[in-house]
Amino acid sequence: MQHRRLPPWIRQPPPTASSLSVIRRRTYDKGLSTVCREARCPNQGECFRKGTATFLILGDRCTRNCRFCAVSHGPPVPLDREEPGQVAESVARLGLKHAVVTSVTRDDLPDGGASMFAATIGAIRSASPGTSVEVLVPDFQGSRAALMEVVGAGPEVINHNLETVPRLYESLRSGASYDRSVELLRRVRQFDSKIVTKSGIMVGVGETQQEVLALVRDLVDAGCRVLTIGQYLRPTKQHHPVDRYVTPEEFEELRELALGEGIEKVASGPLVRSSYRAGDILNELGVRVSGSDHAEGG
């Protein structure tokens, strides 16, 4: 059931004019996209005030049409080969200590966009050597070679979201495969065990706690070290309805459950998203991040 009013723990202040101006000058005015804006992240106010954003590469149109996602879908735009350098320049100008880069899904590309991820990681290394890099990647349709290209670029973190429990994939994640996504995380650990693996799920779409528990166990078995858990918020009336709003107390229960099963770090709360306070989590894991004041994402 979709509630008409958001509960009080969901509401967040919007970005200030000054913080939005900084992000606009150093991202949007350069022709870059952020998942913060395209996915309508509720944490834009907090993150923009801290001078950080999560970059969206490979254009702003996804070749899939997941029923929970606000990112536009449709015929993809041509690749911009200058994009990796532009992202790196923006990272340097913003002074980010931890940069988070994600993308739309590009099933039209032979490598799913893996080469652009690798180029972006390399460009950030050159422009801002002290910055750690986290990439939130699509499934590359299960391609080992594509994933290997991203792994070979050496990011500190590779994130791939399961999003929801297996039973809900057909209704929410058309074109995706739960088993394929779990296998991607397992392969990262097999290819390079030094890279931190991370995943995220949304709740409030009709899952049960037992289903979440089974998912967490799958992640632990795949070697996943970090998990984010957040509330699903319906972007428009055309998207999947909210089943319920999970309380902050229940989010804490889910955090304890995941930690108890063996996930090392869990960020769980109504407004938590994939890259929320990402740099702080790395610091807690003992992975090099040069500072935490600008080490967070939306």
C-alpha positions as CSV (number, residue, x, y, z in Angstrom):
1,M,0.0,0.0,0.0
2,Q,1.3,3.5,-0.9
3,H,0.9,5.9,2.0
4,R,-0.1,9.4,1.2
5,R,2.1,11.0,3.8
6,L,5.7,10.3,4.5
7,P,6.5,9.4,8.2
8,P,8.5,12.1,10.0
9,W,11.7,10.1,10.0
10,I,11.8,10.2,6.1
11,R,11.8,13.9,5.7
12,Q,15.0,15.7,4.9
13,P,15.8,19.4,4.2
14,P,16.6,20.2,0.5
15,P,20.0,21.4,-0.6
16,T,20.8,25.0,0.2
17,A,21.2,27.4,-2.7
18,S,24.9,27.8,-2.1
19,S,25.7,24.1,-1.8
20,L,23.7,23.4,-5.0
21,S,25.6,26.1,-6.8
22,V,28.9,24.6,-5.9
23,I,27.9,21.1,-7.1
24,R,26.3,22.6,-10.3
25,R,29.4,24.5,-11.2
26,R,31.7,21.5,-10.7
27,T,29.5,18.8,-12.2
28,Y,26.3,19.7,-14.1
29,D,27.8,22.7,-15.8
30,K,30.6,20.5,-17.0
31,G,28.1,18.2,-18.7
32,L,28.4,15.5,-16.0
33,S,25.5,13.7,-14.3
34,T,25.1,12.6,-10.7
35,V,23.0,9.7,-9.5
36,C,22.0,12.1,-6.7
37,R,19.8,14.1,-9.1
38,E,18.9,11.4,-11.6
39,A,17.7,8.9,-8.9
40,R,16.2,11.6,-6.7
41,C,18.2,10.7,-3.7
42,P,16.7,12.1,-0.4
43,N,20.2,12.9,0.9
44,Q,21.1,15.6,-1.6
45,G,20.8,18.3,1.0
46,E,23.2,16.6,3.4
47,C,25.8,15.6,0.8
48,F,25.8,18.8,-1.2
49,R,26.3,20.8,2.0
50,K,29.4,18.6,2.5
51,G,30.5,19.3,-1.1
52,T,30.2,15.8,-2.4
53,A,28.1,13.9,-5.0
54,T,28.1,10.5,-6.6
55,F,29.0,10.6,-10.3
56,L,26.9,8.9,-13.0
57,I,28.7,7.8,-16.1
58,L,27.8,6.3,-19.5
59,G,25.0,8.9,-20.0
60,D,21.8,9.4,-18.1
61,R,19.5,6.8,-19.9
62,C,19.4,3.2,-18.8
63,T,18.7,0.3,-21.1
64,R,16.7,-1.4,-18.4
65,N,13.5,-0.3,-16.8
66,C,13.5,-1.4,-13.2
67,R,10.2,-0.5,-11.6
68,F,11.7,1.1,-8.5
69,C,14.3,3.3,-10.2
70,A,13.9,7.0,-11.1
71,V,16.7,7.1,-13.6
72,S,15.5,7.6,-17.1
73,H,15.4,4.7,-19.5
74,G,15.3,4.5,-23.3
75,P,17.6,4.7,-26.3
76,P,21.1,5.3,-24.8
77,V,23.2,8.3,-25.7
78,P,26.6,7.9,-27.5
79,L,29.5,7.5,-25.2
80,D,31.5,10.6,-24.3
81,R,35.1,9.6,-24.4
82,E,36.0,12.8,-22.5
83,E,33.8,11.8,-19.6
84,P,36.5,10.0,-17.5
85,G,38.8,13.0,-17.6
86,Q,35.9,15.4,-16.8
87,V,34.9,13.3,-13.8
88,A,38.4,13.2,-12.5
89,E,38.7,17.0,-12.9
90,S,35.5,17.4,-10.9
91,V,36.8,15.1,-8.2
92,A,39.9,17.2,-7.9
93,R,38.1,20.5,-7.9
94,L,35.7,19.3,-5.2
95,G,38.6,18.0,-3.1
96,L,37.1,14.6,-2.6
97,K,39.0,12.2,-0.5
98,H,36.7,9.3,-1.5
99,A,35.1,9.4,-4.9
100,V,32.0,7.3,-5.8
101,V,31.2,6.5,-9.4
102,T,28.2,4.6,-10.7
103,S,26.5,4.3,-14.1
104,V,23.3,3.5,-15.9
105,T,23.1,-0.1,-17.2
106,R,24.3,-0.2,-20.8
107,D,23.3,-3.6,-22.2
108,D,23.9,-2.2,-25.7
109,L,27.7,-2.0,-25.2
110,P,29.8,-5.1,-25.8
111,D,31.6,-4.7,-22.5
112,G,28.6,-3.1,-20.6
113,G,30.7,0.0,-20.1
114,A,33.5,-1.7,-18.2
115,S,36.2,0.1,-20.2
116,M,34.7,3.5,-19.2
117,F,34.7,2.5,-15.6
118,A,38.4,1.5,-15.8
119,A,39.3,4.7,-17.7
120,T,37.5,6.8,-15.0
121,I,39.3,5.1,-12.2
122,G,42.6,5.7,-14.0
123,A,41.8,9.3,-14.6
124,I,40.9,9.9,-10.9
125,R,44.2,8.3,-9.9
126,S,46.1,10.7,-12.1
127,A,44.2,13.9,-11.2
128,S,43.8,13.2,-7.5
129,P,46.3,10.5,-6.3
130,G,45.2,10.7,-2.7
131,T,41.6,9.9,-3.5
132,S,40.2,6.4,-2.9
133,V,37.7,5.2,-5.5
134,E,34.5,3.3,-5.1
135,V,32.6,2.1,-8.1
136,L,29.0,0.9,-8.1
137,V,28.8,-1.3,-11.2
138,P,26.0,-3.0,-13.2
139,D,26.0,-6.7,-13.7
140,F,27.7,-6.6,-17.1
141,Q,25.3,-9.4,-18.1
142,G,27.6,-11.8,-16.3
143,S,30.7,-11.1,-18.3
144,R,33.9,-12.2,-16.5
145,A,36.0,-10.2,-18.9
146,A,34.1,-7.0,-18.3
147,L,34.3,-7.4,-14.5
148,M,38.0,-8.2,-14.8
149,E,38.7,-5.0,-16.6
150,V,37.1,-3.0,-13.7
151,V,39.0,-5.1,-11.1
152,G,42.2,-4.6,-12.9
153,A,41.9,-0.8,-12.6
154,G,42.3,-1.2,-8.9
155,P,39.4,0.6,-7.1
156,E,39.3,0.3,-3.3
157,V,35.7,-0.7,-3.4
158,I,33.5,-2.5,-5.9
159,N,29.8,-2.2,-5.1
160,H,27.0,-4.1,-6.8
161,N,23.5,-3.9,-5.4
162,L,21.2,-6.9,-5.0
163,E,18.4,-4.3,-4.5
164,T,15.8,-6.9,-3.2
165,V,15.2,-10.5,-2.4
166,P,15.0,-13.1,-5.2
167,R,11.2,-13.5,-5.1
168,L,10.7,-9.9,-6.1
169,Y,13.2,-9.8,-9.0
170,E,10.6,-10.5,-11.7
171,S,8.3,-7.7,-10.6
172,L,11.1,-5.1,-9.8
173,R,14.2,-5.9,-11.7
174,S,13.4,-6.9,-15.3
175,G,16.5,-8.2,-17.1
176,A,18.4,-8.8,-13.8
177,S,19.3,-12.1,-12.2
178,Y,19.8,-12.5,-8.4
179,D,22.2,-15.4,-8.8
180,R,24.2,-13.5,-11.4
181,S,24.5,-10.5,-9.1
182,V,25.7,-12.7,-6.2
183,E,28.2,-14.3,-8.5
184,L,29.6,-11.0,-9.5
185,L,30.5,-10.2,-5.9
186,R,32.0,-13.6,-5.4
187,R,34.2,-13.1,-8.5
188,V,35.5,-9.8,-7.3
189,R,36.8,-11.5,-4.2
190,Q,38.3,-14.3,-6.3
191,F,40.0,-11.9,-8.7
192,D,41.4,-9.6,-6.1
193,S,40.7,-10.2,-2.4
194,K,42.1,-6.7,-1.4
195,I,39.2,-5.0,-3.0
196,V,36.3,-4.3,-0.6
197,T,33.1,-5.8,-1.9
198,K,29.8,-4.1,-1.0
199,S,26.1,-4.4,-1.8
200,G,22.9,-2.7,-1.0
201,I,19.2,-3.5,-0.7
202,M,16.0,-1.5,-0.2
203,V,13.2,-2.6,2.1
204,G,9.5,-1.8,2.1
205,V,8.7,-3.4,-1.2
206,G,7.1,-6.6,0.2
207,E,10.0,-8.6,1.4
208,T,10.0,-10.6,4.7
209,Q,12.6,-10.6,7.4
210,Q,13.4,-14.3,6.7
211,E,14.0,-13.4,3.0
212,V,16.3,-10.6,4.0
213,L,18.2,-13.1,6.3
214,A,18.6,-15.5,3.5
215,L,19.9,-12.7,1.2
216,V,22.4,-11.7,3.9
217,R,23.7,-15.2,4.2
218,D,24.2,-15.3,0.4
219,L,26.2,-12.1,0.6
220,V,28.4,-13.5,3.4
221,D,29.0,-16.7,1.5
222,A,30.1,-14.6,-1.5
223,G,32.6,-12.7,0.7
224,C,30.7,-9.4,0.7
225,R,32.1,-7.1,3.5
226,V,29.7,-4.1,3.5
227,L,25.9,-3.8,3.2
228,T,23.6,-0.8,3.0
229,I,19.9,-1.1,3.8
230,G,17.5,1.7,3.1
231,Q,13.8,2.5,2.7
232,Y,12.3,2.3,-0.8
233,L,10.7,5.5,-1.8
234,R,8.3,5.6,-4.8
235,P,9.7,8.1,-7.4
236,T,6.4,8.5,-9.3
237,K,2.9,6.9,-9.5
238,Q,4.2,4.8,-12.4
239,H,6.7,3.1,-10.2
240,H,6.2,0.2,-7.8
241,P,4.2,1.2,-4.8
242,V,5.6,1.3,-1.3
243,D,4.5,-1.8,0.7
244,R,5.2,-0.1,4.0
245,Y,7.5,2.3,5.7
246,V,10.0,0.5,7.9
247,T,10.6,2.1,11.3
248,P,14.1,3.2,12.5
249,E,13.9,0.5,15.2
250,E,13.4,-2.2,12.6
251,F,16.3,-0.8,10.6
252,E,18.5,-1.2,13.7
253,E,17.2,-4.8,14.0
254,L,18.2,-5.5,10.4
255,R,21.7,-4.0,11.1
256,E,22.2,-6.3,14.0
257,L,20.9,-9.3,12.1
258,A,23.4,-8.6,9.2
259,L,26.3,-8.1,11.6
260,G,25.4,-11.2,13.4
261,E,25.6,-13.2,10.2
262,G,29.1,-11.9,9.4
263,I,28.8,-8.7,7.3
264,E,31.6,-6.5,8.6
265,K,30.0,-3.1,8.2
266,V,26.3,-2.3,7.9
267,A,24.7,1.1,7.3
268,S,21.0,0.6,7.9
269,G,18.4,3.4,8.1
270,P,15.4,4.9,6.3
271,L,17.5,7.3,4.3
272,V,20.6,5.1,3.7
273,R,21.6,4.7,0.1
274,S,24.4,2.8,-1.6
275,S,27.1,5.4,-1.2
276,Y,25.9,7.1,2.0
277,R,28.9,8.0,4.1
278,A,30.9,5.6,2.0
279,G,34.3,7.0,3.0
280,D,33.6,6.8,6.7
281,I,32.8,3.1,6.3
282,L,36.1,2.5,4.5
283,N,37.9,4.3,7.4
284,E,36.2,2.0,9.8
285,L,37.4,-1.0,7.8
286,G,41.0,0.3,7.9
287,V,41.1,1.0,4.2
288,R,43.1,4.1,3.2
289,V,40.9,7.2,2.9
290,S,42.8,10.5,3.4
291,G,40.0,12.1,5.4
292,S,36.4,11.8,6.2
293,D,35.1,15.3,6.0
294,H,34.6,15.0,2.2
295,A,34.4,11.2,2.1
296,E,30.7,10.6,1.8
297,G,28.2,10.1,-1.0
298,G,24.5,10.2,-1.4
